[in-house]
Amino acid sequence: VWRQLAARLLLRLRYLLRRKSRRTPGFAELTGSGLLVVRDFLPAGRFNELRAECLAALDDAQVPKSDLLHGPTIVRRIHLKPQGPRLPVAEEVSSMPMLMDLLSAAEGKDLRPGQLHRVVERVIHGRHDEHDPENDLHVDTFHSTHKVWLYLDDVAAEQGPLAVVPGSHRLDWRLLKYTYRYFRAFGKSSGS
């Protein structure tokens, strides 16, 4: 009984926060299509500072990085975390009130910058004649997540820019059944 009461209370609080979130600029677009584009998110001067800081860190051999391989493409990452390298401009930008308001609205609960997984990435494209699975339409994850991209350079079509299917963020029974069957079959084929 107590668990049910606690769950109902949490759902009610989340609903109240969502009501407040509806006043957040961009919330309707974000919840409708699953995507919100904010052009000129930063003033030009601040953007140039951020770009210089991130590129310098990505080029610095002393800054710890991790690489993910996706077909011929390498995604080089710097994780912004308390025990990691200090990128003060990137940390400040990723903590901006407008951004935190949008993320909190999307999540349906108040978020603080320390709760976010913040990453600076450089995508290093491999040979174009090899298949890159990241360019196929796919679902990145099956739990509540919200991603923010701030591109430091313009992205050309041949570099595989972000593609989103509007409305694909909504979970429905058809997607749940497909996901369940896919991973059951995957588990059987991989021996797990």
C-alpha positions in Angstrom: 0.0 0.0 0.0 2.8 2.4 0.9 4.6 1.8 -2.4 1.4 2.5 -4.3 0.8 5.8 -2.4 4.5 6.8 -2.9 4.3 6.0 -6.6 1.0 8.0 -7.0 2.6 10.9 -5.2 5.6 10.9 -7.4 3.5 10.7 -10.6 1.4 13.6 -9.3 4.5 15.7 -8.6 5.9 14.9 -12.0 2.6 15.9 -13.6 2.7 19.3 -11.8 6.2 19.9 -12.9 5.2 19.1 -16.5 2.4 21.7 -16.2 5.0 24.2 -15.2 7.3 23.0 -18.0 4.6 23.8 -20.6 5.5 27.5 -20.2 9.2 26.8 -21.1 9.9 28.2 -24.6 10.3 25.4 -27.1 8.6 22.8 -24.9 5.6 22.3 -27.3 7.9 21.8 -30.3 10.2 19.4 -28.3 7.3 17.2 -27.0 5.5 17.3 -30.3 8.2 16.3 -32.8 10.9 15.1 -30.4 13.3 17.7 -31.7 14.0 21.3 -31.0 16.4 23.4 -33.1 17.7 26.5 -31.4 19.7 28.6 -33.9 22.3 31.0 -32.6 22.1 29.4 -29.1 25.2 31.4 -28.0 26.4 34.9 -28.9 29.2 34.7 -31.5 31.9 35.7 -29.1 31.0 33.0 -26.5 30.6 30.4 -29.2 34.1 31.2 -30.5 35.5 30.8 -26.9 33.7 27.4 -26.6 34.9 26.2 -30.0 38.6 27.2 -29.2 38.5 25.5 -25.8 37.0 22.3 -27.1 39.2 22.0 -30.2 42.3 22.7 -28.0 41.3 20.0 -25.6 40.6 17.5 -28.4 44.1 18.2 -29.8 45.9 18.1 -26.5 47.6 14.8 -26.0 47.5 15.3 -22.2 43.7 15.4 -22.0 42.2 11.9 -21.4 39.9 10.8 -24.2 38.1 7.6 -25.2 37.4 6.4 -28.7 34.3 4.6 -30.0 34.5 2.8 -33.3 31.5 2.8 -35.6 32.4 1.1 -38.8 35.0 3.3 -40.4 34.2 6.2 -38.1 35.9 7.1 -34.9 34.1 9.1 -32.2 36.7 10.7 -29.9 35.2 11.8 -26.6 36.2 13.9 -23.6 33.9 13.3 -20.7 33.2 16.3 -18.6 33.0 15.1 -15.0 34.3 16.3 -11.7 37.4 14.2 -11.7 38.0 14.8 -15.5 39.7 17.6 -17.5 38.5 21.1 -16.8 36.8 22.8 -19.7 35.2 25.9 -17.9 33.5 27.3 -21.0 32.0 24.0 -22.0 30.9 23.4 -18.4 29.3 26.8 -18.2 27.5 26.5 -21.5 26.2 23.1 -20.6 24.8 24.5 -17.4 23.0 27.5 -18.9 19.5 28.1 -17.4 17.7 28.0 -20.8 19.3 24.6 -21.5 18.6 23.3 -18.0 14.9 24.5 -18.3 14.4 22.6 -21.6 16.1 19.4 -20.3 14.1 19.6 -17.1 10.9 20.1 -19.1 11.7 17.1 -21.3 12.5 14.9 -18.4 9.5 16.0 -16.3 11.7 16.7 -13.3 14.1 19.3 -12.1 17.6 18.5 -13.3 20.9 20.0 -12.1 24.1 20.2 -14.3 25.9 17.6 -12.1 23.2 15.0 -13.1 24.0 15.4 -16.8 26.4 13.2 -18.8 28.3 15.9 -20.7 30.7 14.9 -23.5 32.8 16.8 -26.1 33.1 14.8 -29.2 35.0 14.8 -32.4 33.8 12.6 -35.2 36.7 11.4 -37.5 35.2 10.0 -40.7 36.8 7.0 -42.2 36.7 5.8 -45.8 33.4 6.7 -47.5 33.2 3.4 -49.3 32.8 1.5 -46.0 29.4 1.2 -44.4 29.0 3.3 -41.3 26.2 1.9 -39.1 25.8 5.3 -37.4 24.4 6.7 -40.7 21.5 4.1 -40.6 18.3 5.2 -38.8 18.4 3.6 -35.4 17.3 4.1 -31.8 20.2 5.0 -29.5 18.7 3.8 -26.2 15.6 2.4 -24.6 15.4 4.5 -21.5 14.6 8.1 -20.9 17.3 10.2 -22.4 17.6 13.7 -23.9 20.5 14.7 -26.1 21.8 18.1 -26.9 24.2 18.8 -29.8 26.0 22.0 -30.3 28.1 21.7 -33.5 31.4 23.5 -33.5 31.6 23.4 -37.3 29.0 23.3 -40.1 28.1 19.7 -41.0 27.9 18.8 -44.7 25.5 16.1 -46.0 28.4 13.7 -46.8 29.5 13.8 -43.1 26.2 12.2 -42.1 24.4 15.0 -40.2 21.9 14.2 -37.4 18.7 12.7 -38.8 15.6 12.4 -36.6 12.2 10.9 -37.5 9.7 13.3 -36.0 7.5 11.6 -33.4 9.8 8.6 -33.0 10.5 9.6 -29.4 7.0 8.4 -28.4 6.9 4.9 -27.0 4.0 2.8 -28.1 3.0 -0.9 -27.9 4.1 -1.6 -31.4 7.7 -0.3 -30.7 7.7 -2.2 -27.3 6.8 -5.5 -29.0 9.3 -5.0 -31.8 12.1 -4.2 -29.2 11.2 -7.1 -27.1 11.2 -9.6 -30.0 14.4 -8.1 -31.4 16.4 -8.5 -28.2 15.0 -11.9 -27.5 16.2 -13.0 -31.0 19.5 -11.1 -30.4 20.0 -12.9 -27.0 19.4 -16.3 -28.6 21.8 -15.7 -31.5 24.6 -14.3 -29.3 24.4 -17.2 -26.8 23.4 -15.1 -23.8 
